[in-house]
């Protein structure tokens, strides 16, 4: 009998792409092709709802009980990214597959120092922190309203749009 290979949040602590695509916070492929949209990678029922309060367009609903998984109403999401820095679990990203012919834009929360510099090349990492591609830093947003969470925008090859969720700075690199 073949050994069963198991993955997912309960086994590895990292949600699998199947778990994410089956969650109510993951946009459809059709919506992903229309422009920037939030991707909510929250697959555990915990008492949390700052994302709902952060969205000025009503595109995210948790409702009652507060342990409901957040639901993304993709038709209401304008891709503003205001929800990103308010998720205490750092589980909300913005994906824009229309950024260019060959690249997608990923916006994500970032709570490390030093912050990367715009136009620097960095290692793009997956949910487990494994390097999957090189990325160019497009924007670094900080605000007192974000409670010390920066929002970083990077351009990556489109084929990694469902994998890349952060960056790893090269400590010896003065540009990143």
N, C-alpha and C positions, 0 to 999 in steps of 0.2 A: 504494500500500500504506500502510495506517495505521501510524503510529509506535507501537511497543510502549511502554507505560508500565510501568516496572518499579519495584517497591518491595520492601521487606524488609531484613533485617539485612545481607545482603551488598552491597546497593546503597546504602542510606541510613545504615546503622549502627543503625537502629531496627527492631525486629521488627514485622512487620505483624500485624494481628489474625488473619489466616489462619494465619500461622506459629505464633502463640501458641495458637490453638484446636486446632491439630494436634500440639502438643507434649504430652508425658506429664504436665506439671505444671499443665495447665489443667483446672479442674473442669467437669463437664457443666452444662448449663442446669438440669437437674433438681436437681442438688445445690446450685446457686446459689440456688434458690428455697427451700431448707430452712433457711437461716440462714448465719451467718458461716463462711467457708471460705477457706483459703489459695489464692492464685493464684501459681504459680511461673512467672515470665516469663523462663526460662532456656532459650535455644534453641541455644546453642553448646556443643560438647563440649570442656570445659576441665577440668583436674584440680581438682575442688572438691567438698567434701561437708559443710561445716559445717551445712547445713540438716538433713541426716539426723541428725546428732548432737544438734541442738537440739530436735527434736521428741520430746516425752516419750511420745507415743502411737503411734509407728511409722508415722505417716501419710506420711512422705517417705523414699524409698529412692533411693540412688545406686548402691550395691553396687560390684561390680568389673567392669570397670576403673573407676577413680575419675573417668574422663572421661565416663561415662554421663550422660545428661540425668537430672535428678531426676524421679522418678515420684511423683505425688500419689495416695495411696490415699484418695480422697475419703470413703469410708465410715468411715475411722478419724480423719479430721480433725474436731476439735471446735471449730475456729475460735478457738483461744486466742491465736494470733499470736506465740507464743514464737520462732518461726523467723525472723520479720521482721528483727530487728536483727543476726542472725548471718550473714546472706548478704553476703559481701564485695562482691558485684556489685550490691547494692541491688535485687535482682530478685524479691523476694517481697513480696506485698501480701495484705491480708485484705479480702475483699469481703462485705458483708452487705446483701443486697437486701431483707431483712425489717425493716430499721431503722425505717421508717415507711411510710405509704401512698404518699407521694410522693418520699421520699428514700432513698438508699442510703448506707451508711457505708463509707468506704475508709480502711484503715489502711496506712501506708507508712513506710519508713525515711526519716529526715531528718538530714542532717549539716551543716546551716548554722546560723549565728548571725546575728541573734538568733532564738530560738525564737518561734513565733507564740503568741499568748495565747488561752486558752480563750474561746469565744464571739465571737472576732473574725471578721470577714468577710475572706476572702482570695480571690485568683484561683486557681482550680483549673486545672492544666495537664495536657496529654497527654504522651505519651512523648517528644515532640520539644520540649517546653517551651512549646507554644502554648496560650494561654488559651482554655478552652472553656466555663467557667461560673464563677459565684461559689459559694463554699463557706463553711460555718460550721465553725470549729474546735471540735470536741467534746471532745477530750482530747489532752494532751501528756504522753507517758511518757518518763521518763529514769531510768537506773539505771547504777550503776558496772559492773554485769554486761554492759551493752550496748556497752561499749567506745566511748563517745562517739557512739553512734548513737541519736538520739531516735526514738520512734515516735509519729507524728501521726495522729489520727483526724479525718476531716472528713465532714460531711454534704453530699451533692450531689444534684441532681435524678437520679432513677433512670435516665433515658435516657442518661446519660453514664457508666454503671457500667463499660463496657469501654474507655472512653477516658481518664478521669482517673486519673493516677498520681502526682500531686504538687501542690505549690503554689508560687506566686511571691508573695513578700511585697512589698507596696507600700512602698518605702523611706521615703516621706514620711508614711506612716500610723502614728500613735503607738499604734493599737490592734492592729496586726498585726505 
